[in-house]
């Protein structure tokens, strides 16, 4: 009898466990079924026909550039450039800094706005018009129509629902409840920024490498390089500066060849601002799609730290000499020449073109089309200033191209590619001799 009761007890216990597991499984299935698609609940109901974003708070626009996960640039019906910052979301950094899920969020946004059938933006003010943030960007809701047969989707909300953004809706007037629900749901799922490991982010220490080795690897392998999307650390000399963009170079002692790289550093404390400073620098190798270049970003710049991953001075007051070349030395198939500081002499200016696009960071820059020995080369200026740091502009704030017309010039600048061909970037009037 005791044996029988023991067997009966075991059978009841096993049956109970099975029921518990079955109930848990049923609850999990129910939980998955209860996931809410907030994106499908929000519709673009306002008409955008013959409307202006600046005055009416809504407009169908044309994509100019997808910058990162929550920033894009577009052109409106006037041809003016509008720099947009998405309302209600804050995706991880992927440009000046690199954070987990930043590249993934950027890729998602770029795919959405580049491949869509239509792109519409709406304002976020109480009256539905546009507002500006502290950087002069238009705060906006971004709607994209994936195909001609589909409805518009609110990209801001989709980024939140997919876990690409943490909460940022306290000042939002529209779609606050949907954003709160989407972010809360993503948080509970522990997806993307809420708990998942980003497979494309480098969590390890920086890889020690020389600049020549790094540059050769990127040139040969591109995104297949062992250094792409990785943290690296190397020593190089500041050859040229241009705002938040820096050009560093280093010479391979065996071959005597000088290699250069572009560095984007938004929060510099001054170390990179002095030409001739040799630095130990670390950051992440990223791909800047707009310019089709590999560059170093996410630089750590702390003067008082001895951590090997921090930017620090190795040597100062190094003489930086541009490489004197002729037009025959420029090989458009040689990617290793990119960002090299060069000097070209006796360029005969044939014509000039001044960029005049509202909202463009290049508004006022000049393309100087030159010829030497029967061959053509373009010198592209930044928005130029004279030796007293005054803009060379006319009353319309346009750089005076007349400074260069029908002249012969010698220039020192950085070799950059534009549409597959090298041109010389002229950064300062100190670097040009006009005859």
TORKOLTOR-262519 format. One record per residue (C-alpha): residue number from 1; x, y, z; residue in one letter. Coordinates in pm, 1 decimal. Each point is the difference from the previous one (the first is absolute). Example, Ala and Ser with C-alpha at 12.3 -4.5 7.8 and 13.67 -1.06 7.14 Angstrom:
1, 1230.0, -450.0, 780.0, a;
2, 137.0, 344.0, -66.0, s;
// end
This chain:
1, 0.0, 0.0, 0.0, x;
2, 281.3, 243.1, 84.9, x;
3, 171.7, -77.8, -328.6, x;
4, -326.4, 64.3, -184.1, x;
5, -47.0, 339.0, 171.9, x;
6, 358.3, 98.3, -80.9, x;
7, -48.8, -81.7, -368.1, x;
8, -330.0, 189.9, -3.5, x;
9, 168.7, 304.4, 160.1, x;
10, 275.8, -0.7, -263.3, x;
11, -255.5, -21.0, -282.9, x;
12, -198.3, 291.9, 141.8, x;
13, 319.9, 204.8, 41.4, x;
14, 111.0, -63.7, -360.4, x;
15, -346.9, 87.3, -130.0, x;
16, 1.1, 323.4, 200.3, x;
17, 341.4, 100.7, -138.4, x;
18, -119.3, -67.1, -354.2, x;
19, -302.3, 220.8, 58.1, x;
20, 220.1, 278.5, 138.4, x;
21, 236.3, -15.8, -299.2, x;
22, -297.7, -7.8, -234.7, x;
23, -152.1, 303.6, 171.3, x;
24, 330.4, 188.5, -11.8, x;
25, 36.6, -78.3, -367.6, x;
26, -354.7, 113.3, -58.3, x;
27, 65.1, 321.6, 189.1, x;
28, 318.9, 65.8, -199.4, x;
29, -185.5, -57.3, -323.6, x;
30, -268.6, 235.3, 122.0, x;
31, 264.5, 255.6, 91.3, x;
32, 147.2, -14.9, -351.7, x;
33, -348.1, 27.3, -148.0, x;
34, -65.6, 311.0, 204.4, x;
35, 287.8, 199.7, -150.1, x;
36, -149.4, 320.6, -132.2, x;
37, 91.3, 144.9, -337.9, x;
38, -18.8, 366.8, 92.5, x;
39, 131.6, 103.1, -342.6, x;
40, -307.0, -138.8, -175.7, x;
41, -225.8, 198.5, 234.5, x;
42, 133.1, 340.0, -108.2, x;
43, -101.0, 139.3, -338.5, x;
44, 107.8, 300.4, -203.3, x;
45, -332.1, 177.7, -34.7, x;
46, 101.3, 353.9, -98.9, x;
47, 20.8, 96.3, -365.1, x;
48, 344.6, 105.5, -118.2, x;
49, -88.5, 103.9, -353.0, x;
50, 136.2, 348.2, -81.1, x;
51, 110.3, 42.3, 362.6, x;
52, 325.3, 138.0, 141.6, x;
53, 166.1, -145.6, 308.4, x;
54, 140.1, 338.7, 102.4, x;
55, -334.9, 181.5, -14.7, x;
56, -261.9, -277.7, 23.1, x;
57, 183.9, -262.2, 204.2, x;
58, -36.9, -275.1, -261.0, x;
59, 161.0, -74.9, -335.3, x;
60, 107.3, -281.5, -227.3, x;
61, 378.4, 31.8, -27.7, x;
62, 296.5, -155.4, -177.2, x;
63, 273.5, -177.2, 195.8, x;
64, 341.0, 161.8, -24.8, x;
65, 194.8, -186.9, 267.0, x;
66, -72.2, -252.0, 274.1, x;
67, 239.7, 94.6, 279.9, x;
68, -78.7, -245.0, 279.9, x;
69, -288.7, -168.1, 177.8, x;
70, -185.2, 320.1, 89.9, x;
71, 136.6, 263.4, -238.4, x;
72, -49.5, 46.6, -373.6, x;
73, 37.2, 285.7, -248.6, x;
74, -261.3, 65.0, -267.4, x;
75, -77.1, 256.7, -267.4, x;
76, -336.6, 174.0, -15.9, x;
77, -197.3, 132.9, -296.5, x;
78, 223.0, 311.8, -12.7, x;
79, 316.9, -206.2, -24.4, x;
80, 98.0, 111.2, 351.5, x;
81, 172.9, -250.2, 228.3, x;
82, -183.5, -86.6, 322.6, x;
83, 195.1, -174.9, 273.2, x;
84, -241.7, -213.1, 200.0, x;
85, 20.9, -137.2, 353.9, x;
86, -258.6, -267.7, 71.8, x;
87, -250.5, 78.8, 272.8, x;
88, -64.1, -240.8, 285.0, x;
89, 306.4, -221.9, -40.6, x;
90, 369.9, 4.5, 78.5, x;
91, 189.7, -278.0, -175.0, x;
92, 355.9, -97.7, 103.4, x;
93, 287.7, 193.6, -156.8, x;
94, 166.9, -123.0, -318.7, x;
95, 193.9, 303.0, -133.6, x;
96, 219.5, 204.6, 234.0, x;
97, -49.6, -270.4, 261.4, x;
98, -75.3, -367.8, -45.0, x;
99, -237.1, -171.4, 242.6, x;
100, -158.2, -346.1, 4.2, x;
101, -288.7, -20.6, -251.1, x;
102, 93.9, 338.7, -147.4, x;
103, 110.0, -142.8, -334.9, x;
104, -303.1, -230.7, -11.6, x;
105, -242.2, 286.4, 68.9, x;
106, 171.9, 209.4, -265.0, x;
107, -20.0, -283.2, -252.8, x;
108, -371.1, -51.5, 70.8, x;
109, -80.5, 367.7, -51.5, x;
110, 211.1, 23.3, -314.9, x;
111, -167.2, -303.2, -153.3, x;
112, -346.1, 135.4, 79.4, x;
113, 47.4, 349.8, -142.5, x;
114, 213.9, -99.0, -298.8, x;
115, -222.5, -276.8, -133.2, x;
116, -341.4, 153.2, 67.2, x;
117, -257.6, 102.2, -257.3, x;
118, -65.7, 333.0, 172.8, x;
119, 136.9, 202.9, 292.6, x;
120, -214.1, 247.6, 194.3, x;
121, 96.1, 207.6, 303.9, x;
122, -228.0, 168.4, 252.7, x;
123, 70.1, 250.8, 276.3, x;
124, -27.9, -62.2, 370.7, x;
125, -117.3, 334.3, 139.4, x;
126, -340.4, 27.6, 165.5, x;
127, -141.7, 157.4, -314.6, x;
128, 169.5, -261.7, -220.7, x;
129, 270.2, 229.1, -138.7, x;
130, 376.9, -48.5, 7.2, x;
131, 236.3, 80.2, 288.5, x;
132, 380.2, 17.7, 17.6, x;
133, 233.0, -162.6, 251.4, x;
134, 312.1, 165.8, 142.6, x;
135, 205.1, -113.9, -302.2, x;
136, -234.1, 157.0, -252.5, x;
137, -157.6, -331.0, -103.2, x;
138, -371.7, -26.8, -68.2, x;
139, -172.8, -224.0, 254.2, x;
140, -226.9, -226.2, -199.6, x;
141, -203.4, -312.1, -37.2, x;
142, 119.8, -204.2, -296.9, x;
143, -249.9, -204.1, -200.4, x;
144, 108.7, -240.3, -271.1, x;
145, -206.1, -202.1, -246.5, x;
146, 183.8, -332.4, -53.4, x;
147, -168.2, -60.6, -336.7, x;
148, -276.8, 142.2, -215.4, x;
149, -253.5, -246.2, 142.5, x;
150, 83.3, 47.5, 370.2, x;
151, -100.7, 262.5, 255.1, x;
152, 240.1, 256.9, 142.0, x;
153, 189.4, -111.7, 309.5, x;
154, 114.8, 231.3, 278.5, x;
155, 372.9, -74.3, 10.2, x;
156, 49.7, 164.2, 340.6, x;
157, -249.3, -237.6, 158.5, x;
158, 137.0, -301.1, -187.5, x;
159, 350.3, 64.0, 135.8, x;
160, -141.7, 4.7, 353.6, x;
161, -208.2, -314.9, -53.0, x;
162, 298.4, -195.3, -134.6, x;
163, 220.7, 92.7, 296.3, x;
164, 232.4, 242.1, -177.7, x;
165, -72.1, 289.0, 237.6, x;
166, -37.1, 65.0, 368.0, x;
167, -270.2, 227.0, 139.9, x;
168, -11.2, 357.6, -124.7, x;
169, -359.0, 116.0, -17.8, x;
170, -45.7, 234.8, 297.1, x;
171, -32.1, 309.0, -223.8, x;
172, -196.0, -171.0, -277.3, x;
173, -349.8, 132.2, -71.3, x;
174, -107.3, -265.7, -249.9, x;
175, 20.1, -379.7, 14.4, x;
176, 123.1, 8.2, 361.7, x;
177, -215.2, -291.3, 108.7, x;
178, 104.4, -212.4, -296.1, x;
179, 367.5, 77.1, 64.3, x;
180, -34.4, -79.4, 368.2, x;
181, -170.0, -328.5, -80.4, x;
182, 253.4, -98.0, -266.6, x;
183, 299.3, 77.3, 220.8, x;
184, -150.8, -175.2, 302.9, x;
185, -69.3, -307.7, -212.3, x;
186, 353.7, -4.5, -141.8, x;
187, 139.4, 40.9, 351.7, x;
188, -199.3, -299.0, 126.3, x;
189, 120.9, -206.8, -296.7, x;
190, 359.9, 106.8, 78.7, x;
191, 73.5, 50.7, -368.7, x;
192, 278.5, 203.8, -159.6, x;
193, 99.2, 292.0, 227.7, x;
194, -203.2, -148.3, 285.0, x;
195, 221.9, -301.2, 56.5, x;
196, 122.7, -177.2, -313.0, x;
197, 366.9, -21.2, -95.6, x;
198, 74.8, 181.2, -325.6, x;
199, 185.1, -250.6, -222.7, x;
200, 154.1, 282.8, -205.2, x;
201, 137.9, 201.0, 292.1, x;
202, 355.2, -48.2, 123.9, x;
203, -9.1, -36.4, 380.0, x;
204, 370.4, -91.2, 25.8, x;
205, 316.0, 205.3, 46.5, x;
206, 144.7, 187.0, -296.6, x;
207, 211.5, -192.8, -250.5, x;
208, 358.5, 127.6, -23.2, x;
209, 89.6, 71.5, -364.5, x;
210, 214.3, 235.3, -208.4, x;
211, -174.1, 252.6, -223.2, x;
212, 166.9, -140.4, -317.4, x;
213, -123.2, -352.2, 84.4, x;
214, -346.9, 128.8, 84.6, x;
215, -28.9, 204.1, -320.2, x;
216, 121.7, -283.1, -222.0, x;
217, -245.4, -243.7, 156.5, x;
218, -296.2, 234.6, -49.1, x;
219, 105.9, 74.7, -356.2, x;
220, 24.8, -368.6, -92.4, x;
221, -286.0, -149.8, 201.2, x;
222, -243.6, 282.6, 76.3, x;
223, -270.8, -120.3, 238.7, x;
224, 165.8, -342.3, 3.3, x;
225, 305.3, 150.7, 169.4, x;
226, 73.2, -134.7, 346.5, x;
227, 3.2, 363.7, 119.3, x;
228, -338.2, 110.7, -134.6, x;
229, -247.9, 84.4, 277.8, x;
230, 275.6, -80.0, 249.7, x;
231, 178.0, 214.7, 254.4, x;
232, 357.2, 69.1, -106.1, x;
233, 292.9, 188.5, 146.0, x;
234, 294.8, 142.0, -194.6, x;
235, 251.1, 285.1, -6.2, x;
236, -13.7, 273.5, -263.7, x;
237, 66.4, 369.7, -60.3, x;
238, -263.7, 269.9, -50.9, x;
239, 53.2, 128.2, -354.5, x;
240, -307.4, 220.4, -50.3, x;
241, -314.4, 104.8, 186.4, x;
242, -339.8, 111.1, -124.4, x;
243, -252.4, 67.6, 275.0, x;
244, -87.6, -336.2, 154.3, x;
245, 183.1, -191.2, -273.7, x;
246, 369.2, -79.7, 36.0, x;
247, 250.6, -156.3, -237.2, x;
248, 270.5, -214.8, 156.4, x;
249, 297.5, -153.4, -175.6, x;
250, 284.2, -241.5, 66.5, x;
251, 290.2, -119.8, -213.6, x;
252, 94.2, -363.0, -44.2, x;
253, 371.2, -12.3, 85.8, x;
254, 77.8, -287.8, -236.7, x;
255, -168.2, 128.7, -314.9, x;
256, 12.9, 371.9, 74.8, x;
257, -368.4, 27.8, -103.3, x;
258, -219.4, 236.1, 200.3, x;
259, -354.0, -112.0, 86.8, x;
260, -283.5, 219.2, 125.8, x;
261, -342.3, -39.1, 157.8, x;
262, -296.5, 223.5, 70.9, x;
263, -108.9, 39.5, 362.7, x;
264, -335.6, 141.7, 108.3, x;
265, 4.2, 126.0, 358.5, x;
266, -284.5, 219.5, 122.4, x;
267, 114.0, 66.8, 357.0, x;
268, 370.7, 76.3, -31.0, x;
269, 180.4, 156.3, 295.6, x;
270, 263.5, 144.0, -231.7, x;
271, 254.8, -277.0, -37.8, x;
272, -84.8, -61.7, -364.7, x;
273, -32.7, 366.9, -86.1, x;
274, 374.8, 64.6, -26.2, x;
275, 165.8, -104.4, -325.4, x;
276, 328.4, -178.3, 66.8, x;
277, -116.6, -174.8, 317.2, x;
278, 76.0, -372.2, 3.9, x;
279, -265.7, -189.5, 194.0, x;
280, -88.5, -342.9, 127.8, x;
281, -362.1, -23.3, -103.2, x;
282, -276.0, -255.8, 30.8, x;
283, -348.8, -17.2, -145.5, x;
284, -227.4, -209.7, -216.1, x;
285, 38.8, -52.4, -374.7, x;
286, -332.7, 79.4, -166.0, x;
287, -127.9, 48.3, -352.3, x;
288, -132.0, 346.0, -88.8, x;
289, -241.1, -83.5, -277.1, x;
290, -63.4, 354.0, -124.6, x;
291, 364.8, 53.8, -88.4, x;
292, 73.0, -369.8, -65.1, x;
293, 295.7, -2.5, 240.5, x;
294, 129.0, -195.1, 297.9, x;
295, 85.0, 224.5, 291.9, x;
296, 83.2, -5.8, 369.7, x;
297, -279.0, 111.8, 235.4, x;
298, -93.7, -38.2, 366.2, x;
299, 335.5, 141.9, 109.6, x;
300, 57.5, 5.9, 376.8, x;
301, 158.1, 333.7, 89.6, x;
302, 98.3, 36.6, 366.0, x;
303, 316.1, 193.8, 73.4, x;
304, 50.2, -125.6, 354.8, x;
305, -45.9, -372.6, -53.1, x;
306, 280.8, -249.9, -53.0, x;
307, -234.8, -268.2, -139.2, x;
308, 146.1, -132.1, -324.0, x;
309, -333.4, 47.1, -175.1, x;
310, 4.0, 375.4, 56.0, x;
311, 136.4, 265.1, -231.7, x;
312, 336.5, 130.6, 118.5, x;
313, 291.3, 202.5, -134.4, x;
314, 314.4, -191.0, -99.1, x;
315, 202.3, 286.7, -149.2, x;
316, -56.9, 363.8, -90.4, x;
317, 121.0, 251.8, -259.5, x;
318, 68.4, -252.1, -275.8, x;
319, 50.3, 165.2, -338.1, x;
320, -275.9, -107.7, -236.8, x;
321, 98.8, 21.8, -365.7, x;
322, -254.5, -61.2, -275.7, x;
323, 94.8, -247.2, -267.4, x;
324, 96.7, 192.3, -314.1, x;
325, -167.3, -174.4, -292.0, x;
326, -87.8, 59.7, -362.2, x;
327, -331.4, -74.6, -161.2, x;
328, 154.8, -317.4, -146.5, x;
329, 47.6, -136.4, 352.5, x;
330, -374.8, -7.0, 66.0, x;
331, -133.0, -350.9, -60.1, x;
332, -377.6, -23.0, 52.6, x;
333, 26.0, -378.5, 44.7, x;
334, 239.8, 30.8, 294.4, x;
335, -206.7, 29.2, 317.5, x;
336, 312.2, 33.6, 212.8, x;
337, 42.2, 359.4, -120.8, x;
338, -320.4, 109.0, 170.5, x;
339, 39.6, 272.0, 267.7, x;
340, 368.4, 55.6, -83.9, x;
341, 116.7, 359.8, 44.8, x;
342, 136.5, 109.7, -338.4, x;
343, 124.0, 306.5, -184.3, x;
344, -67.6, 68.6, -368.1, x;
345, 145.8, 300.7, -182.7, x;
346, -77.9, 199.3, -312.1, x;
347, -367.6, -92.0, -29.2, x;
348, -175.3, 216.6, -258.4, x;
349, -355.1, 84.8, 106.1, x;
350, -248.0, -53.7, -283.3, x;
351, -329.8, 56.1, 176.6, x;
352, -159.7, 3.1, 345.1, x;
353, -330.0, -102.7, 153.8, x;
354, -135.3, 120.1, 334.7, x;
355, -241.9, -215.8, 199.7, x;
356, -312.5, 198.9, 80.7, x;
357, -242.9, -235.9, 173.4, x;
358, -198.9, 116.6, 301.0, x;
359, 64.9, -216.0, 304.4, x;
360, 310.4, -166.4, -144.1, x;
361, 316.0, -2.0, 211.0, x;
362, 187.0, 57.9, -327.8, x;
363, -195.3, 314.4, -87.6, x;
364, 265.3, 240.0, -126.5, x;
365, 269.8, -257.6, -77.7, x;
366, 163.8, 18.4, -341.4, x;
367, 92.2, -263.3, -255.3, x;
368, 304.2, 127.4, -191.7, x;
369, 48.6, -186.4, -327.8, x;
370, 366.3, 10.9, -97.7, x;
371, 225.8, -126.1, -273.3, x;
372, 370.3, -75.6, -12.5, x;
373, 193.1, -168.6, -280.0, x;
374, -324.8, -65.9, -182.0, x;
375, -155.5, -190.2, 290.8, x;
376, -282.4, 106.4, 229.8, x;
377, -17.7, 10.4, 378.6, x;
378, -263.5, 148.2, 229.5, x;
379, 81.1, 196.8, 312.8, x;
380, -296.3, 4.9, 237.6, x;
381, 5.3, 256.4, 278.4, x;
382, -170.7, -6.8, 334.2, x;
383, -192.1, 318.7, 78.5, x;
384, 306.4, 220.7, -21.6, x;
385, 141.8, 259.3, 237.7, x;
386, 290.3, 235.9, -51.6, x;
387, 314.2, 33.3, 211.3, x;
388, -187.1, 221.7, 246.6, x;
389, -264.1, -271.5, 38.7, x;
390, -259.7, 203.9, -191.4, x;
391, -230.2, -168.5, -247.0, x;
392, 73.2, 76.2, -362.6, x;
393, -363.8, 68.6, -74.5, x;
394, -213.5, 250.5, -180.1, x;
395, -316.6, 165.2, 135.6, x;
396, -191.9, -326.6, -56.5, x;
397, 251.7, -191.7, 212.5, x;
398, 133.9, -182.8, -303.8, x;
399, 375.8, -57.2, -26.2, x;
400, 151.3, 214.8, -270.9, x;
401, 105.5, -237.4, -275.1, x;
402, 146.8, 302.5, -178.0, x;
403, 306.3, -40.9, 220.9, x;
404, 98.6, -297.6, -214.0, x;
405, -138.6, 64.7, -348.6, x;
406, 255.0, 4.4, -281.7, x;
407, 288.3, -34.8, 245.4, x;
408, 285.2, -247.6, 43.9, x;
409, 16.6, -151.8, 346.6, x;
410, 218.1, -218.0, 220.9, x;
411, -196.3, -196.4, 259.8, x;
412, 60.4, -213.4, 306.4, x;
413, -290.0, -222.9, 92.1, x;
414, -134.1, -343.7, 77.8, x;
415, -66.2, -249.2, -277.4, x;
416, -361.2, -114.8, 13.9, x;
417, -215.4, -197.5, -237.4, x;
418, -317.7, 135.6, -154.2, x;
419, -199.6, -217.3, -237.8, x;
420, 295.9, -234.1, -36.9, x;
421, 261.7, 266.6, -79.3, x;
422, 253.1, 171.7, 223.1, x;
423, -30.8, 369.3, 64.3, x;
424, 192.0, 230.6, 232.1, x;
425, -180.2, 136.1, 306.1, x;
426, 119.4, 354.2, 69.2, x;
427, -57.4, 72.9, 369.6, x;
428, 166.8, 337.4, 55.9, x;
429, 100.2, 303.9, -204.7, x;
430, 340.9, -40.8, 162.5, x;
431, 39.5, -306.6, -221.8, x;
432, -53.5, 165.8, -336.6, x;
433, 218.7, 236.4, -201.7, x;
434, -189.4, 192.7, -267.1, x;
435, 201.2, 146.8, -283.5, x;
// end
